[in-house]
Amino acid sequence: MPTTTGSVTINIMGRDYLISCPADEEESLRKSARYLDQQMEDVRKRGSSLGYEKIAVLAAINITHDLLKMGKTSLSSESNSAYEIKILEKKIDAALMASRQIKI
């Protein structure tokens, strides 16, 4: 069934934005907007004389930095898991080979 696209109004730092969004993504969009609003407010509190555009860019950099850090952690975990799986596969192969050998 096709998803209908509607418009959603979100508020970031006191400014309203009308965003086109599929109905089934509306809650996710609102959650993202709340997160961005909080990040921008945090940047504004640290440097109150910053302009709106600079606040947006700094918040975007902070969010991107956090996302990339999470990605590295995830990749590292995947790499460790893959290594451990290979070790287990070798142990299983060795056990299977030992059980197949017939003593004469």
C-alpha atoms as a printed R data frame, in Angstrom:
    type eleno elety resid chain resno      x       y      z
1   ATOM     1    CA   MET     A     1  0.000   0.000  0.000
2   ATOM     2    CA   PRO     A     2  1.523   3.365 -0.975
3   ATOM     3    CA   THR     A     3  2.391   5.765  1.816
4   ATOM     4    CA   THR     A     4  0.743   9.166  1.609
5   ATOM     5    CA   THR     A     5  2.941  12.211  1.906
6   ATOM     6    CA   GLY     A     6  1.760  15.132  3.952
7   ATOM     7    CA   SER     A     7  3.212  18.245  5.497
8   ATOM     8    CA   VAL     A     8  4.493  18.440  9.036
9   ATOM     9    CA   THR     A     9  5.320  21.628 10.914
10  ATOM    10    CA   ILE     A    10  8.369  21.368 13.114
11  ATOM    11    CA   ASN     A    11  9.840  24.025 15.384
12  ATOM    12    CA   ILE     A    12 13.579  24.529 15.778
13  ATOM    13    CA   MET     A    13 14.850  27.339 17.989
14  ATOM    14    CA   GLY     A    14 11.550  29.159 17.802
15  ATOM    15    CA   ARG     A    15 11.261  28.974 14.015
16  ATOM    16    CA   ASP     A    16  8.594  26.917 12.272
17  ATOM    17    CA   TYR     A    17  9.399  24.825  9.219
18  ATOM    18    CA   LEU     A    18  6.859  23.073  7.006
19  ATOM    19    CA   ILE     A    19  8.370  19.766  5.904
20  ATOM    20    CA   SER     A    20  6.989  17.277  3.395
21  ATOM    21    CA   CYS     A    21  6.991  13.850  4.998
22  ATOM    22    CA   PRO     A    22  5.410  10.410  4.458
23  ATOM    23    CA   ALA     A    23  2.748   9.730  7.095
24  ATOM    24    CA   ASP     A    24  4.572   6.693  8.477
25  ATOM    25    CA   GLU     A    25  7.753   8.760  9.027
26  ATOM    26    CA   GLU     A    26  6.143  11.682 10.857
27  ATOM    27    CA   GLU     A    27  7.038  10.562 14.390
28  ATOM    28    CA   SER     A    28 10.636   9.908 13.354
29  ATOM    29    CA   LEU     A    29 10.831  13.377 11.768
30  ATOM    30    CA   ARG     A    30  9.438  15.003 14.910
31  ATOM    31    CA   LYS     A    31 11.926  13.104 17.077
32  ATOM    32    CA   SER     A    32 14.795  14.166 14.798
33  ATOM    33    CA   ALA     A    33 13.627  17.785 14.928
34  ATOM    34    CA   ARG     A    34 13.473  17.709 18.746
35  ATOM    35    CA   TYR     A    35 16.994  16.287 18.848
36  ATOM    36    CA   LEU     A    36 18.305  18.941 16.453
37  ATOM    37    CA   ASP     A    37 16.529  21.676 18.412
38  ATOM    38    CA   GLN     A    38 18.181  20.473 21.636
39  ATOM    39    CA   GLN     A    39 21.612  20.296 20.010
40  ATOM    40    CA   MET     A    40 21.240  23.803 18.596
41  ATOM    41    CA   GLU     A    41 20.063  25.147 21.965
42  ATOM    42    CA   ASP     A    42 23.132  23.563 23.596
43  ATOM    43    CA   VAL     A    43 25.417  25.289 21.070
44  ATOM    44    CA   ARG     A    44 23.586  28.604 21.555
45  ATOM    45    CA   LYS     A    45 24.015  28.397 25.343
46  ATOM    46    CA   ARG     A    46 27.772  27.936 24.936
47  ATOM    47    CA   GLY     A    47 28.134  30.927 22.620
48  ATOM    48    CA   SER     A    48 25.165  33.251 22.927
49  ATOM    49    CA   SER     A    49 26.468  35.771 20.378
50  ATOM    50    CA   LEU     A    50 26.502  33.218 17.555
51  ATOM    51    CA   GLY     A    51 24.183  33.686 14.612
52  ATOM    52    CA   TYR     A    52 21.499  31.162 13.696
53  ATOM    53    CA   GLU     A    53 23.433  29.807 10.704
54  ATOM    54    CA   LYS     A    54 26.627  29.272 12.706
55  ATOM    55    CA   ILE     A    55 24.648  27.541 15.474
56  ATOM    56    CA   ALA     A    56 23.110  25.216 12.855
57  ATOM    57    CA   VAL     A    57 26.508  24.400 11.330
58  ATOM    58    CA   LEU     A    58 28.134  23.740 14.719
59  ATOM    59    CA   ALA     A    59 25.226  21.533 15.792
60  ATOM    60    CA   ALA     A    60 25.477  19.620 12.494
61  ATOM    61    CA   ILE     A    61 29.210  19.107 13.015
62  ATOM    62    CA   ASN     A    62 28.628  17.849 16.577
63  ATOM    63    CA   ILE     A    63 25.892  15.447 15.448
64  ATOM    64    CA   THR     A    64 28.018  14.185 12.557
65  ATOM    65    CA   HIS     A    65 31.014  13.706 14.842
66  ATOM    66    CA   ASP     A    66 28.919  11.650 17.272
67  ATOM    67    CA   LEU     A    67 27.479   9.589 14.422
68  ATOM    68    CA   LEU     A    68 30.919   8.837 12.982
69  ATOM    69    CA   LYS     A    69 32.237   7.881 16.427
70  ATOM    70    CA   MET     A    70 29.330   5.482 16.836
71  ATOM    71    CA   GLY     A    71 30.053   4.053 13.387
72  ATOM    72    CA   LYS     A    72 33.698   3.429 14.262
73  ATOM    73    CA   THR     A    73 32.679   1.704 17.479
74  ATOM    74    CA   SER     A    74 30.174  -0.392 15.555
75  ATOM    75    CA   LEU     A    75 32.743  -1.310 12.883
76  ATOM    76    CA   SER     A    76 35.268  -2.215 15.561
77  ATOM    77    CA   SER     A    77 32.713  -4.462 17.276
78  ATOM    78    CA   GLU     A    78 31.826  -6.083 13.951
79  ATOM    79    CA   SER     A    79 35.491  -6.653 13.204
80  ATOM    80    CA   ASN     A    80 36.073  -8.233 16.623
81  ATOM    81    CA   SER     A    81 32.991 -10.413 16.207
82  ATOM    82    CA   ALA     A    82 34.115 -11.551 12.764
83  ATOM    83    CA   TYR     A    83 37.541 -12.462 14.152
84  ATOM    84    CA   GLU     A    84 35.993 -14.439 17.017
85  ATOM    85    CA   ILE     A    85 33.684 -16.247 14.583
86  ATOM    86    CA   LYS     A    86 36.671 -17.259 12.452
87  ATOM    87    CA   ILE     A    87 38.433 -18.661 15.535
88  ATOM    88    CA   LEU     A    88 35.307 -20.662 16.444
89  ATOM    89    CA   GLU     A    89 35.003 -21.941 12.864
90  ATOM    90    CA   LYS     A    90 38.606 -23.182 12.977
91  ATOM    91    CA   LYS     A    91 37.977 -24.930 16.299
92  ATOM    92    CA   ILE     A    92 34.827 -26.592 14.918
93  ATOM    93    CA   ASP     A    93 36.657 -27.667 11.757
94  ATOM    94    CA   ALA     A    94 39.496 -29.125 13.849
95  ATOM    95    CA   ALA     A    95 37.041 -30.995 16.073
96  ATOM    96    CA   LEU     A    96 35.178 -32.377 13.045
97  ATOM    97    CA   MET     A    97 38.422 -33.486 11.401
98  ATOM    98    CA   ALA     A    98 39.556 -35.184 14.603
99  ATOM    99    CA   SER     A    99 36.257 -37.048 14.898
100 ATOM   100    CA   ARG     A   100 36.442 -38.248 11.251
101 ATOM   101    CA   GLN     A   101 39.892 -39.768 11.569
102 ATOM   102    CA   ILE     A   102 39.769 -43.515 11.941
103 ATOM   103    CA   LYS     A   103 42.455 -45.254 13.936
104 ATOM   104    CA   ILE     A   104 43.825 -48.394 12.272
